[in-house]
């Protein structure tokens, strides 16, 4: 069915009826019955939460390991590892502790505990004139970063996250994480010596990559793979995978997406990107690459177009590596107006991103309807994180990008982004989507299936995961058939 493009204003609930019927919908059948179930429990918070916790979810395609673990767990790990906290800021550092520092172990029984948890997360955070949600959120990562540095803690972080995913009725998680960078200074020195200035000129990118390869890029990528083995082994051990005590997280499919810090100097961005693409090309567990860190940072803003060219170049050198990009995680007033008009387009049309993270600023893009037509035709999915966007950017229902993409039939899936910092889960994202936009059961189910359809799993694995999701929905719907 051909649908006329709707004007990009707030899409009311009534307009959702114009959206094309999802592939998995059965109008007048099961979906209609499930709509009736939803209508009957909308005002019952206990039944509503139970429904969406049980609701089968294909995948969380946008989650960061660095923000996935709740502060309570990290405090216990910090205490066990003998870490120290700086007063007031609560930045964690390695021991031994100075006389001015606080032992993390003492926080477990200290009245300061709520303050540490609040500093490490968005718990009870209220924006003020001195600190916005955006700044508090991004400031939290550096405070507890040293807690997650040891490989065994990364494995435990994965284990805890996958157990939560299983409790959330998820089939798959694609986790954004930072691969081990064994000797980046050697690579940087090689580029400075053999290809000075090359990273600032797309025409000279081949020179910069040649210098990296001559300096041992592929060997370093193999070292990264070995560290990945250790982290995943720690994850399996924490979950008891393959033993009689196996925990539910073992059954959740996991893909890793390699992060590149977009607010680093150009040579570091290029070398880290090259390492991540090389590692992903050799190790199928790393299913893609993404650029992370604040999109409104000065380096990210000034180098945005150049970085999109870097991604385009790396894709040409490593064509089997998937790309998803944070793009459009912006709102008016956060950045100059000129920075709001082309980030999503460049990510799609220059870098060739297969998925877009956030995409909030779509209303501000030049010729946005044409861009969404391109995204729909290419099958570029938008990873929508409602709670994250609300906490960081202040976007509620009226400012949300979700109804705009749905009305223009751009594929979307719901995501948590950083559930530990945000203190949320994927079930809450589905609940919020229903509350804010009065989505039908078919709409929600379509987004769930999109998590599998647009995942970076191999076609063979996607077929297996889709079959699992089919069975989960059959069982779920049967529960409400009477």
C-alpha positions as a printed NumPy array, in Angstrom:
array([[  0.   ,   0.   ,   0.   ],
       [  1.361,   3.401,  -0.955],
       [  1.212,   5.956,   1.844],
       [  1.397,   9.71 ,   1.253],
       [  4.236,  11.266,   3.257],
       [  2.88 ,  13.101,   6.281],
       [  4.055,  16.604,   7.211],
       [  6.754,  16.536,   9.861],
       [  4.787,  17.846,  12.793],
       [  3.721,  16.   ,  15.906],
       [  1.995,  12.847,  14.722],
       [ -1.15 ,  12.234,  16.749],
       [ -2.341,   8.811,  17.759],
       [ -5.016,   8.902,  15.085],
       [ -2.445,   9.211,  12.341],
       [ -0.841,   5.897,  13.267],
       [ -3.711,   4.222,  11.468],
       [ -2.121,   5.379,   8.215],
       [  1.055,   3.421,   8.825],
       [  1.453,   0.369,   6.611],
       [  0.42 ,  -2.86 ,   8.314],
       [  3.477,  -4.579,   9.826],
       [  4.611,  -7.785,   8.189],
       [  3.746,  -9.819,  11.294],
       [  0.312,  -8.3  ,  11.845],
       [ -2.885, -10.296,  11.558],
       [ -5.618,  -7.623,  11.384],
       [ -8.895,  -8.782,  12.88 ],
       [ -7.177, -11.816,  14.391],
       [ -4.614, -12.228,  17.129],
       [ -3.404,  -8.634,  16.956],
       [ -6.945,  -7.307,  17.454],
       [ -7.362,  -9.555,  20.483],
       [ -4.041,  -8.362,  21.899],
       [ -5.094,  -4.739,  21.333],
       [ -8.137,  -5.497,  23.463],
       [ -5.894,  -6.97 ,  26.15 ],
       [ -3.74 ,  -3.841,  26.135],
       [ -6.782,  -1.599,  26.355],
       [ -7.998,  -3.571,  29.356],
       [ -4.722,  -3.187,  31.294],
       [ -3.625,   0.323,  30.303],
       [ -4.837,   1.65 ,  33.647],
       [ -3.516,  -1.292,  35.69 ],
       [  0.189,  -0.613,  36.404],
       [  0.914,  -4.119,  37.724],
       [ -0.674,  -5.95 ,  34.801],
       [  0.804,  -3.417,  32.369],
       [  4.342,  -3.993,  33.641],
       [  3.861,  -7.77 ,  33.647],
       [  2.606,  -7.689,  30.063],
       [  5.576,  -5.75 ,  28.758],
       [  8.126,  -7.682,  30.777],
       [  6.831, -10.888,  29.199],
       [  6.41 ,  -9.287,  25.752],
       [  9.002, -10.972,  23.448],
       [ 11.666,  -8.549,  22.266],
       [ 13.824,  -9.362,  19.273],
       [ 16.941,  -7.393,  20.175],
       [ 18.38 ,  -4.381,  21.91 ],
       [ 20.564,  -3.096,  19.076],
       [ 21.895,  -0.06 ,  20.925],
       [ 23.432,  -0.685,  24.314],
       [ 26.842,   0.354,  25.695],
       [ 28.746,  -1.94 ,  28.015],
       [ 30.258,   1.106,  29.723],
       [ 26.772,   2.248,  30.768],
       [ 24.94 ,  -1.049,  31.099],
       [ 25.755,  -2.02 ,  34.693],
       [ 23.916,  -0.52 ,  37.632],
       [ 25.949,   1.504,  40.121],
       [ 25.135,  -0.864,  42.987],
       [ 27.019,  -3.709,  41.301],
       [ 29.964,  -1.508,  40.392],
       [ 30.264,  -0.299,  43.985],
       [ 30.581,  -3.889,  45.175],
       [ 33.242,  -4.578,  42.546],
       [ 35.105,  -1.39 ,  43.464],
       [ 35.148,  -2.486,  47.098],
       [ 36.354,  -5.974,  46.214],
       [ 39.158,  -4.562,  44.043],
       [ 40.372,  -2.081,  46.667],
       [ 39.508,   1.047,  44.702],
       [ 39.465,   4.536,  46.179],
       [ 36.976,   7.381,  45.735],
       [ 37.764,  11.064,  45.568],
       [ 35.525,  13.046,  47.955],
       [ 32.683,  15.114,  46.423],
       [ 33.247,  13.943,  42.816],
       [ 33.365,  10.223,  43.713],
       [ 35.819,   9.422,  40.923],
       [ 37.143,   5.873,  41.39 ],
       [ 40.895,   5.228,  41.172],
       [ 43.197,   2.326,  41.914],
       [ 44.529,   1.865,  45.46 ],
       [ 46.232,   2.257,  47.792],
       [ 44.063,   5.105,  49.031],
       [ 45.528,   8.372,  50.257],
       [ 44.434,   9.943,  53.531],
       [ 42.158,  12.296,  51.583],
       [ 40.425,   9.504,  49.672],
       [ 37.58 ,   7.232,  50.682],
       [ 37.944,   3.468,  50.497],
       [ 35.257,   2.05 ,  48.235],
       [ 34.768,  -0.761,  50.723],
       [ 33.638,   1.753,  53.342],
       [ 30.884,   3.053,  51.036],
       [ 29.002,  -0.228,  51.372],
       [ 27.986,   0.758,  54.926],
       [ 28.321,   4.535,  54.623],
       [ 25.61 ,   7.216,  54.446],
       [ 27.517,   8.453,  51.379],
       [ 26.296,   5.442,  49.387],
       [ 23.243,   7.209,  47.874],
       [ 25.457,  10.11 ,  46.806],
       [ 27.886,   7.779,  45.015],
       [ 25.061,   5.982,  43.242],
       [ 23.593,   9.334,  42.2  ],
       [ 27.003,  10.499,  40.907],
       [ 27.415,   7.289,  38.898],
       [ 23.907,   7.322,  37.407],
       [ 20.77 ,   9.354,  36.74 ],
       [ 19.158,   8.193,  39.975],
       [ 16.697,  10.885,  41.153],
       [ 18.564,  13.45 ,  39.04 ],
       [ 16.878,  16.84 ,  38.656],
       [ 18.344,  19.228,  36.063],
       [ 19.44 ,  22.597,  37.427],
       [ 21.049,  25.829,  36.329],
       [ 24.461,  24.364,  37.139],
       [ 24.101,  20.867,  35.689],
       [ 21.951,  19.558,  32.863],
       [ 20.857,  15.977,  32.35 ],
       [ 23.203,  15.877,  29.356],
       [ 26.238,  16.912,  31.41 ],
       [ 25.453,  14.704,  34.415],
       [ 24.914,  11.687,  32.156],
       [ 28.119,  12.015,  30.178],
       [ 30.071,  12.978,  33.284],
       [ 29.165,   9.726,  35.035],
       [ 31.235,   7.476,  32.749],
       [ 34.588,   8.869,  33.811],
       [ 33.747,   8.577,  37.495],
       [ 33.482,   4.794,  37.53 ],
       [ 35.543,   3.929,  34.435],
       [ 38.331,   2.306,  36.456],
       [ 35.857,  -0.145,  37.957],
       [ 35.311,  -1.726,  34.541],
       [ 38.94 ,  -1.684,  33.4  ],
       [ 39.911,  -5.244,  34.47 ],
       [ 39.031,  -7.875,  31.877],
       [ 37.243, -10.029,  34.436],
       [ 34.993,  -7.098,  35.349],
       [ 34.123,  -6.571,  31.702],
       [ 33.14 , -10.22 ,  31.576],
       [ 31.02 ,  -9.831,  34.687],
       [ 29.445,  -6.698,  33.232],
       [ 28.458,  -8.681,  30.144],
       [ 27.088, -11.461,  32.335],
       [ 24.947,  -9.107,  34.404],
       [ 23.67 ,  -7.354,  31.282],
       [ 22.739, -10.599,  29.543],
       [ 20.914, -11.88 ,  32.611],
       [ 18.909,  -8.656,  32.63 ],
       [ 18.221,  -9.121,  28.919],
       [ 16.878, -12.604,  29.598],
       [ 14.633, -11.221,  32.355],
       [ 13.459,  -8.671,  29.799],
       [ 12.401, -11.445,  27.36 ],
       [ 15.116, -10.525,  24.854],
       [ 16.502, -12.809,  22.167],
       [ 19.635, -10.818,  21.265],
       [ 21.8  ,  -7.917,  22.43 ],
       [ 24.296,  -6.055,  20.255],
       [ 26.644,  -4.513,  22.781],
       [ 28.829,  -1.52 ,  22.025],
       [ 32.218,  -1.881,  23.681],
       [ 35.819,  -0.785,  23.254],
       [ 38.186,  -3.455,  21.944],
       [ 41.595,  -3.648,  23.55 ],
       [ 44.048,  -1.303,  21.804],
       [ 47.41 ,  -2.946,  22.514],
       [ 49.889,  -0.367,  21.224],
       [ 48.205,   2.616,  19.628],
       [ 51.258,   4.89 ,  20.161],
       [ 53.253,   2.757,  17.707],
       [ 50.547,   3.179,  15.104],
       [ 50.319,   6.919,  15.703],
       [ 54.087,   7.285,  15.385],
       [ 54.059,   5.338,  12.123],
       [ 51.438,   7.613,  10.589],
       [ 53.26 ,  10.73 ,  11.776],
       [ 56.479,   9.476,  10.229],
       [ 55.27 ,   7.855,   7.012],
       [ 52.116,   9.817,   6.216],
       [ 52.14 ,  13.167,   8.036],
       [ 48.856,  15.027,   7.698],
       [ 47.26 ,  12.228,   5.702],
       [ 44.35 ,  11.764,   8.13 ],
       [ 43.109,  15.276,   7.309],
       [ 42.783,  14.605,   3.587],
       [ 40.446,  11.843,   2.338],
       [ 42.554,  11.53 ,  -0.817],
       [ 45.491,  10.488,   1.367],
       [ 43.67 ,   7.995,   3.595],
       [ 45.293,   5.07 ,   1.69 ],
       [ 48.718,   6.394,   2.755],
       [ 47.698,   6.545,   6.401],
       [ 46.264,   3.025,   6.335],
       [ 49.36 ,   1.69 ,   4.567],
       [ 51.525,   3.17 ,   7.334],
       [ 49.352,   1.498,   9.965],
       [ 49.53 ,  -1.858,   8.244],
       [ 53.297,  -1.606,   7.912],
       [ 53.493,  -0.867,  11.639],
       [ 51.631,  -4.07 ,  12.534],
       [ 47.944,  -3.16 ,  12.415],
       [ 46.775,  -6.722,  11.738],
       [ 48.992,  -8.159,  14.466],
       [ 47.564,  -5.698,  16.969],
       [ 44.061,  -6.651,  15.848],
       [ 44.874, -10.288,  16.639],
       [ 45.97 ,  -9.24 ,  20.135],
       [ 42.622,  -7.524,  20.546],
       [ 40.932, -10.794,  19.607],
       [ 42.852, -12.633,  22.329],
       [ 41.633, -10.136,  24.933],
       [ 38.09 , -10.564,  23.635],
       [ 38.49 , -14.283,  24.272],
       [ 39.411, -13.564,  27.893],
       [ 36.461, -11.214,  28.428],
       [ 33.959, -13.648,  26.943],
       [ 35.448, -16.517,  28.951],
       [ 34.96 , -14.413,  32.097],
       [ 31.378, -13.772,  31.009],
       [ 30.711, -17.484,  30.507],
       [ 32.285, -18.325,  33.857],
       [ 30.175, -15.728,  35.656],
       [ 27.039, -17.122,  34.02 ],
       [ 28.025, -20.762,  34.462],
       [ 27.405, -21.389,  30.771],
       [ 27.632, -25.083,  29.863],
       [ 27.18 , -26.212,  33.478],
       [ 24.134, -27.434,  35.425],
       [ 24.086, -24.023,  37.127],
       [ 23.807, -22.158,  33.832],
       [ 22.048, -18.785,  34.197],
       [ 19.442, -17.381,  31.759],
       [ 21.899, -14.919,  30.192],
       [ 23.683, -17.797,  28.459],
       [ 20.718, -18.151,  26.099],
       [ 20.781, -14.535,  24.904],
       [ 22.547, -14.083,  21.573],
       [ 25.41 , -11.576,  21.803],
       [ 27.09 ,  -9.466,  19.146],
       [ 29.795,  -6.887,  19.877],
       [ 29.998,  -3.48 ,  18.189],
       [ 33.415,  -1.787,  18.359],
       [ 33.416,   1.788,  19.62 ],
       [ 35.532,   4.637,  18.237],
       [ 35.853,   7.837,  20.286],
       [ 34.76 ,  10.629,  17.951],
       [ 36.126,  13.355,  20.254],
       [ 39.767,  12.323,  19.97 ],
       [ 42.401,  13.926,  17.717],
       [ 42.155,  12.948,  14.057],
       [ 45.102,  10.58 ,  14.068],
       [ 43.66 ,   8.696,  17.041],
       [ 40.214,   8.492,  15.493],
       [ 41.674,   7.127,  12.266],
       [ 43.991,   4.602,  13.928],
       [ 41.324,   3.41 ,  16.369],
       [ 38.862,   3.077,  13.523],
       [ 41.379,   1.078,  11.502],
       [ 42.098,  -1.223,  14.46 ],
       [ 38.405,  -1.806,  15.078],
       [ 37.629,  -2.53 ,  11.433],
       [ 40.631,  -4.869,  11.232],
       [ 39.592,  -6.702,  14.401],
       [ 35.976,  -7.019,  13.223],
       [ 37.149,  -8.32 ,   9.844],
       [ 39.084, -11.104,  11.616],
       [ 36.7  , -11.86 ,  14.475],
       [ 32.986, -12.449,  13.694],
       [ 32.039, -11.784,  17.317],
       [ 32.7  ,  -8.094,  16.597],
       [ 29.788,  -7.56 ,  14.251],
       [ 30.192,  -3.856,  13.525],
       [ 31.743,  -0.466,  14.277],
       [ 30.237,   2.724,  15.717],
       [ 31.369,   6.236,  16.641],
       [ 30.617,   7.163,  20.25 ],
       [ 31.027,  10.064,  22.699],
       [ 29.095,  13.326,  22.607],
       [ 28.022,  14.305,  19.112],
       [ 27.937,  17.919,  20.328],
       [ 31.602,  17.883,  21.402],
       [ 33.731,  20.457,  19.598],
       [ 35.954,  17.884,  17.88 ],
       [ 32.938,  15.804,  16.866],
       [ 31.237,  18.87 ,  15.399],
       [ 34.286,  20.258,  13.61 ],
       [ 35.446,  16.897,  12.246],
       [ 32.034,  15.371,  11.553],
       [ 32.251,  15.43 ,   7.76 ],
       [ 35.857,  14.211,   7.815],
       [ 34.954,  11.351,  10.147],
       [ 32.123,  10.313,   7.812],
       [ 34.718,  10.172,   5.033],
       [ 36.923,   8.007,   7.273],
       [ 34.073,   5.555,   7.798],
       [ 33.369,   5.489,   4.065],
       [ 37.023,   4.709,   3.374],
       [ 37.219,   1.957,   6.016],
       [ 34.071,   0.336,   4.635],
       [ 35.748,   0.19 ,   1.22 ],
       [ 38.769,  -1.557,   2.776],
       [ 36.756,  -3.896,   5.018],
       [ 33.492,  -4.425,   3.106],
       [ 32.288,  -7.24 ,   5.37 ],
       [ 32.184,  -5.074,   8.492],
       [ 28.823,  -3.541,   9.41 ],
       [ 28.403,   0.084,  10.467],
       [ 25.923,   1.739,  12.797],
       [ 26.428,   5.397,  13.685],
       [ 25.283,   7.741,  16.422],
       [ 23.811,  10.569,  14.365],
       [ 21.325,  13.265,  15.18 ],
       [ 21.62 ,  12.916,  18.97 ],
       [ 21.002,  16.649,  18.995],
       [ 18.266,  19.132,  19.863],
       [ 17.873,  22.872,  19.192],
       [ 19.997,  24.946,  21.527],
       [ 22.498,  22.178,  22.242],
       [ 24.518,  22.999,  19.114],
       [ 24.498,  25.8  ,  16.516],
       [ 21.609,  25.482,  14.02 ],
       [ 23.993,  24.642,  11.174],
       [ 25.029,  21.449,  13.003],
       [ 21.446,  20.191,  13.036],
       [ 20.9  ,  20.037,   9.294],
       [ 23.01 ,  17.224,   7.858],
       [ 24.423,  14.787,  10.427],
       [ 21.914,  12.03 ,   9.741],
       [ 22.191,  12.533,   5.98 ],
       [ 25.981,  12.341,   6.039],
       [ 25.885,   9.205,   8.161],
       [ 23.524,   7.569,   5.672],
       [ 24.702,   8.902,   2.323],
       [ 28.444,   9.42 ,   2.913],
       [ 29.416,   6.901,   5.565],
       [ 26.885,   4.341,   4.394],
       [ 25.557,   3.548,   7.879],
       [ 23.209,   0.585,   7.955],
       [ 21.636,   1.771,  11.195],
       [ 21.356,   5.149,  12.902],
       [ 21.563,   5.586,  16.664],
       [ 19.077,   8.112,  18.106],
       [ 18.338,  10.216,  14.994],
       [ 16.499,  12.761,  17.159],
       [ 17.218,  15.802,  14.963],
       [ 15.461,  14.457,  11.868],
       [ 13.017,  17.409,  11.816],
       [ 15.967,  19.795,  11.352],
       [ 17.587,  17.912,   8.458],
       [ 17.506,  19.606,   5.063],
       [ 14.863,  17.906,   2.889],
       [ 14.115,  15.432,   5.661],
       [ 11.287,  13.662,   3.872],
       [ 13.559,  12.856,   0.94 ],
       [ 16.216,  11.609,   3.37 ],
       [ 13.703,   9.352,   5.088],
       [ 12.66 ,   8.066,   1.681],
       [ 16.291,   7.052,   1.119],
       [ 16.429,   5.424,   4.545],
       [ 13.222,   3.517,   3.908],
       [ 14.411,   2.339,   0.486],
       [ 17.815,   1.238,   1.79 ],
       [ 16.417,  -0.289,   4.948],
       [ 18.361,   1.982,   7.313],
       [ 16.942,   1.314,  10.763],
       [ 16.809,   3.921,  13.545],
       [ 17.68 ,   2.746,  17.055],
       [ 15.3  ,   4.782,  19.244],
       [ 16.158,   5.131,  22.941],
       [ 13.23 ,   6.989,  24.507],
       [ 14.462,   7.157,  28.101],
       [ 17.987,   8.099,  27.052],
       [ 16.72 ,  10.877,  24.801],
       [ 14.449,  12.14 ,  27.557],
       [ 17.182,  12.196,  30.211],
       [ 19.994,  13.573,  28.04 ],
       [ 18.165,  15.813,  25.568],
       [ 14.855,  16.495,  27.292],
       [ 12.821,  14.984,  24.454],
       [  9.392,  13.827,  25.539],
       [  6.465,  12.738,  23.394],
       [  6.031,  16.015,  21.512],
       [  9.716,  16.234,  20.591],
       [ 10.316,  12.538,  19.972],
       [ 11.549,  11.36 ,  16.607],
       [  9.694,   8.034,  16.812],
       [  6.326,   9.125,  15.349],
       [  8.087,  10.959,  12.519],
       [  9.97 ,   7.851,  11.444],
       [  6.905,   5.627,  11.824],
       [  4.763,   7.971,   9.76 ],
       [  7.4  ,   7.937,   7.02 ],
       [  7.768,   4.149,   7.249],
       [ 11.432,   4.194,   8.23 ],
       [ 12.22 ,   0.981,  10.155],
       [ 12.751,   1.494,  13.884],
       [ 13.552,  -0.562,  16.94 ],
       [ 13.547,   0.405,  20.603],
       [ 16.776,   0.424,  22.596],
       [ 18.049,   1.184,  26.099],
       [ 21.373,   2.9  ,  25.248],
       [ 22.846,   2.875,  28.794],
       [ 20.358,   1.091,  31.047],
       [ 22.616,   1.082,  34.103],
       [ 23.188,   4.832,  34.142],
       [ 19.595,   5.521,  33.092],
       [ 18.224,   2.932,  35.553],
       [ 15.814,   1.506,  33.02 ],
       [ 15.28 ,  -1.572,  30.851],
       [ 13.881,  -2.426,  27.436],
       [ 10.462,  -3.291,  28.841],
       [ 10.185,   0.31 ,  30.037],
       [ 10.942,   1.509,  26.495],
       [  8.014,  -0.512,  25.117],
       [  5.779,   0.716,  27.937],
       [  6.775,   4.3  ,  27.231],
       [  6.193,   3.913,  23.48 ],
       [  2.709,   2.612,  24.173],
       [  1.906,   5.36 ,  26.717],
       [  3.303,   8.228,  24.67 ],
       [  2.036,   7.278,  21.222],
       [ -0.816,   4.808,  21.791],
       [  0.922,   2.289,  19.533],
       [ -0.986,  -0.814,  18.564],
       [  0.12 ,  -4.32 ,  19.393],
       [  1.057,  -4.788,  15.728],
       [  3.277,  -1.685,  15.851],
       [  5.09 ,  -2.962,  18.947],
       [  5.442,  -6.434,  17.52 ],
       [  6.891,  -5.054,  14.289],
       [  9.554,  -3.143,  16.216],
       [ 10.4  ,  -6.316,  18.101],
       [ 10.912,  -8.258,  14.871],
       [ 12.945,  -5.372,  13.454],
       [ 15.498,  -6.082,  16.181],
       [ 16.245,  -9.403,  14.512],
       [ 15.706,  -8.373,  10.888],
       [ 18.158,  -5.451,  11.129],
       [ 20.643,  -7.053,  13.487],
       [ 24.2  ,  -7.64 ,  12.321],
       [ 23.905, -11.371,  12.89 ],
       [ 24.691, -13.626,   9.929],
       [ 21.706, -14.597,   7.76 ],
       [ 21.873, -18.117,   9.18 ],
       [ 21.811, -16.873,  12.769],
       [ 19.054, -14.369,  12.011],
       [ 16.884, -17.236,  10.769],
       [ 17.486, -19.135,  14.008],
       [ 16.753, -16.061,  16.132],
       [ 13.597, -15.258,  14.171],
       [ 12.351, -18.794,  14.763],
       [ 12.994, -18.33 ,  18.488],
       [ 11.059, -15.071,  18.421],
       [  8.2  , -16.722,  16.51 ],
       [  7.919, -19.393,  19.205],
       [  8.103, -16.785,  21.955],
       [  5.233, -14.784,  20.452],
       [  3.123, -17.904,  19.936],
       [  3.517, -18.792,  23.609],
       [  3.019, -15.183,  24.759],
       [ -0.168, -14.702,  22.751],
       [ -1.552, -18.039,  23.867],
       [ -1.251, -16.818,  27.459],
       [ -3.789, -14.11 ,  26.701],
       [ -6.056, -16.114,  24.385],
       [ -8.765, -16.805,  26.976]])
